[in-house]
């Protein structure tokens, strides 16, 4: 295996781990019960790519998906209210304070 192939393989595993973490942020129960998995996507290139990978994987498993493009605070509020199923942009622990305040205010 050459260096490029090894790098690509690591990226694939990272994407799978990120998908798992993102689905946990939205709550696995929400994903399983959702008719359509709704992703909140802030305008960050890395998040856009990861969300598209997640959408492709979930689509292959038979799930319908949708994307809402908004800022991270709006996306977090949407997940907390249940309007969005998941988002792949939470930077923990850097955003822990913001996430905690949003989830407390919408509870």
Kinemage of the C-alpha trace (Angstrom):
@kinemage 1
@onewidth
@group {chain A} dominant
@subgroup {mainchain}
@vectorlist {calphas} color= white
{ca unk a 1} P 0.000 0.000 0.000
{ca unk a 2} L 1.486 3.349 -1.013
{ca unk a 3} L 1.366 6.561 1.015
{ca unk a 4} L -1.614 8.045 -0.907
{ca unk a 5} L -3.686 4.912 -0.488
{ca unk a 6} L -2.894 4.862 3.229
{ca unk a 7} L -3.915 8.522 3.563
{ca unk a 8} L -7.185 7.871 1.709
{ca unk a 9} L -7.950 4.896 3.931
{ca unk a 10} L -7.404 6.995 7.089
{ca unk a 11} L -9.718 9.676 5.689
{ca unk a 12} L -12.386 7.061 5.057
{ca unk a 13} L -12.214 5.840 8.647
{ca unk a 14} L -12.316 9.405 9.923
{ca unk a 15} L -15.417 10.090 7.831
{ca unk a 16} L -17.117 7.008 9.238
{ca unk a 17} L -16.248 8.066 12.790
{ca unk a 18} L -17.486 11.590 12.144
{ca unk a 19} L -20.750 10.187 10.782
{ca unk a 20} L -21.179 8.160 13.945
{ca unk a 21} L -20.457 11.167 16.147
{ca unk a 22} L -22.806 13.377 14.157
{ca unk a 23} L -25.634 10.903 14.434
{ca unk a 24} L -25.029 10.809 18.180
{ca unk a 25} L -25.282 14.606 18.319
{ca unk a 26} L -28.684 14.387 16.686
{ca unk a 27} L -29.637 11.348 18.725
{ca unk a 28} L -29.820 7.843 17.306
{ca unk a 29} L -33.492 7.611 18.259
{ca unk a 30} L -34.207 10.711 16.182
{ca unk a 31} L -32.419 9.211 13.189
{ca unk a 32} L -34.181 5.861 13.436
{ca unk a 33} L -37.602 7.527 13.776
{ca unk a 34} L -37.086 10.222 11.140
{ca unk a 35} L -38.870 9.931 7.819
{ca unk a 36} L -36.142 12.206 6.445
{ca unk a 37} L -32.804 12.793 8.144
{ca unk a 38} L -32.375 16.568 8.185
{ca unk a 39} L -28.814 17.872 8.439
{ca unk a 40} L -27.955 21.393 9.535
{ca unk a 41} L -24.894 22.603 7.607
{ca unk a 42} L -23.015 25.818 8.398
{ca unk a 43} L -20.986 27.335 5.534
{ca unk a 44} L -17.711 25.589 6.358
{ca unk a 45} L -16.123 23.541 3.550
{ca unk a 46} L -15.072 20.652 5.790
{ca unk a 47} L -18.561 20.298 7.244
{ca unk a 48} L -20.139 20.499 3.805
{ca unk a 49} L -17.976 17.606 2.596
{ca unk a 50} L -18.552 15.479 5.711
{ca unk a 51} L -22.286 16.041 5.496
{ca unk a 52} L -22.331 14.969 1.854
{ca unk a 53} L -20.402 11.791 2.749
{ca unk a 54} L -22.956 11.082 5.479
{ca unk a 55} L -25.841 11.739 3.070
{ca unk a 56} L -24.358 9.349 0.500
{ca unk a 57} L -23.854 6.607 3.100
{ca unk a 58} L -27.328 7.045 4.577
{ca unk a 59} L -28.881 7.181 1.104
{ca unk a 60} L -27.229 3.860 0.279
{ca unk a 61} L -28.837 2.441 3.445
{ca unk a 62} L -32.271 3.589 2.277
{ca unk a 63} L -32.675 6.818 4.254
{ca unk a 64} L -33.985 10.037 2.722
{ca unk a 65} L -31.912 13.086 3.624
{ca unk a 66} L -32.247 16.855 3.427
{ca unk a 67} L -29.892 19.755 4.110
{ca unk a 68} L -30.559 23.141 5.699
{ca unk a 69} L -27.775 25.672 5.185
{ca unk a 70} L -27.517 28.066 8.131
{ca unk a 71} L -25.086 29.269 10.783
{ca unk a 72} L -23.866 26.971 13.525
{ca unk a 73} L -26.013 28.570 16.248
{ca unk a 74} L -29.172 28.216 14.151
{ca unk a 75} L -28.254 24.606 13.341
{ca unk a 76} L -27.633 23.782 17.011
{ca unk a 77} L -30.962 25.340 17.960
{ca unk a 78} L -32.654 23.287 15.239
{ca unk a 79} L -31.159 20.052 16.566
{ca unk a 80} L -32.091 20.979 20.141
{ca unk a 81} L -35.718 21.728 19.108
{ca unk a 82} L -35.937 18.607 16.942
{ca unk a 83} L -36.346 20.562 13.686
{ca unk a 84} L -33.051 19.081 12.461
{ca unk a 85} L -31.948 15.509 13.000
{ca unk a 86} L -28.183 16.068 13.112
{ca unk a 87} L -25.289 18.376 12.335
{ca unk a 88} L -21.658 17.546 11.754
{ca unk a 89} L -20.109 20.811 12.908
{ca unk a 90} L -19.822 20.560 16.683
{ca unk a 91} L -16.264 21.302 17.775
{ca unk a 92} L -15.953 19.907 21.252
{ca unk a 93} L -14.818 21.000 23.728
{ca unk a 94} L -14.423 24.440 22.105
{ca unk a 95} L -18.205 24.860 21.579
{ca unk a 96} L -19.286 23.125 24.777
{ca unk a 97} L -20.432 26.353 26.453
{ca unk a 98} L -22.501 27.397 23.432
{ca unk a 99} L -24.050 23.940 23.038
{ca unk a 100} L -24.906 23.786 26.753
{ca unk a 101} L -26.591 27.194 26.733
{ca unk a 102} L -28.640 26.357 23.616
{ca unk a 103} L -29.782 22.986 24.888
{ca unk a 104} L -30.747 24.505 28.261
{ca unk a 105} L -32.728 27.321 26.625
{ca unk a 106} L -34.698 24.970 24.346
{ca unk a 107} L -35.386 22.273 26.947
